Amino acid sequence: MWDSVAWAQGTSGSTGASGGLLSLVPFVLIFVIFYFMLILPQQKRQKQLKTMMETLKKGDKVITASGIWGTITNLGKDTVTLQIADTTKIKIQKEHIARLRGDEED
């Protein structure tokens, strides 16, 4: 009995190199799928957000990440002053601006 077990173990190692590469194919495919479904779209969103942050100017109507609607009245290096009502202004960090508001959203 021990002879047959040893013989079976000895013959299974003969396909080592090609069997090892074939076992990596599913992992490579999973990585490629994750790249195109998760990583690439996230990089695209980050690039769009960076472009939006660089093009902000006074008078832009924006929505913050917390949902506050306002109009930019002052831009600093890292901060933005928003007018959210006639006499109410708040100062927030630039990174917290989520998106620009369209004209139809008034």
C-alpha positions as MATLAB code, in Angstrom:
seq = 'MWDSVAWAQGTSGSTGASGGLLSLVPFVLIFVIFYFMLILPQQKRQKQLKTMMETLKKGDKVITASGIWGTITNLGKDTVTLQIADTTKIKIQKEHIARLRGDEED';
ca = [
       0.000    0.000    0.000;
       2.758    2.498    0.879;
       4.345    1.902   -2.500;
       1.256    3.072   -4.362;
       0.980    6.256   -2.254;
       4.635    7.125   -2.816;
       4.310    6.456   -6.543;
       1.205    8.693   -6.780;
       3.004   11.532   -5.020;
       6.039   11.180   -7.253;
       4.107   11.389  -10.536;
       2.036   14.422   -9.559;
       5.159   16.612   -9.366;
       6.116   16.050  -13.002;
       3.807   18.837  -14.252;
       5.210   21.407  -11.778;
       6.061   24.411  -13.949;
       3.059   24.384  -16.279;
       0.632   23.443  -13.499;
       1.892   26.324  -11.341;
       1.399   28.878  -14.102;
      -2.095   27.622  -14.869;
      -3.080   28.011  -11.231;
      -2.166   31.730  -11.395;
      -4.459   32.467  -14.359;
      -7.645   32.878  -12.256;
      -5.861   35.326   -9.920;
      -4.604   37.383  -12.858;
      -8.104   37.463  -14.353;
      -9.600   38.589  -11.037;
      -7.016   41.381  -10.775;
      -7.746   42.546  -14.337;
     -11.498   42.602  -13.622;
     -10.967   44.561  -10.384;
      -8.721   47.017  -12.208;
     -11.277   47.828  -14.893;
     -14.309   47.817  -12.571;
     -12.916   49.519   -9.445;
      -9.484   51.084   -9.780;
      -9.794   52.774  -13.188;
     -13.179   54.458  -12.487;
     -11.919   55.680   -9.093;
      -8.844   57.238  -10.698;
     -11.082   58.931  -13.270;
     -13.319   60.381  -10.500;
     -10.288   61.662   -8.581;
      -8.926   63.353  -11.705;
     -12.298   65.040  -12.365;
     -12.539   66.217   -8.737;
      -9.006   67.637   -8.849;
      -9.821   69.499  -12.067;
     -13.003   70.906  -10.515;
     -11.099   72.068   -7.412;
      -8.537   73.878   -9.564;
     -11.203   75.699  -11.599;
     -13.346   76.973   -8.699;
     -13.967   80.718   -8.762;
     -16.020   83.373   -6.995;
     -19.713   83.130   -7.786;
     -19.738   79.372   -8.441;
     -22.741   77.621   -6.949;
     -21.651   74.451   -5.166;
     -22.893   71.641   -2.961;
     -20.670   70.447   -0.116;
     -20.099   66.842    0.894;
     -22.465   67.363    3.825;
     -25.219   68.647    1.539;
     -24.967   72.395    2.156;
     -25.837   74.525   -0.883;
     -23.988   77.784   -1.256;
     -22.264   80.313   -3.469;
     -18.509   80.871   -3.282;
     -17.691   84.381   -2.047;
     -14.005   83.962   -1.262;
     -11.302   81.444   -2.146;
      -8.245   80.778   -0.033;
      -5.457   78.283   -0.560;
      -7.158   75.541    1.473;
     -10.483   77.141    2.416;
     -13.603   78.447    0.727;
     -16.135   80.933    2.094;
     -19.693   80.058    1.116;
     -22.713   82.287    1.347;
     -25.579   80.003    2.318;
     -28.191   82.690    3.053;
     -28.484   86.459    2.590;
     -26.464   87.280    5.709;
     -24.882   83.935    6.495;
     -21.408   82.905    5.400;
     -19.439   79.833    6.417;
     -15.826   78.887    5.902;
     -15.069   75.302    4.906;
     -12.127   73.303    3.619;
     -11.862   73.156   -0.144;
     -11.840   69.334   -0.162;
     -15.392   69.276    1.205;
     -16.908   70.694   -1.951;
     -18.552   67.738   -3.630;
     -19.751   69.233   -6.895;
     -20.848   72.288   -8.791;
     -24.551   73.048   -8.879;
     -26.243   73.389  -12.233;
     -28.500   76.302  -13.119;
     -31.551   74.029  -13.209;
     -30.972   72.978   -9.577;
     -31.955   76.353   -8.107;
];
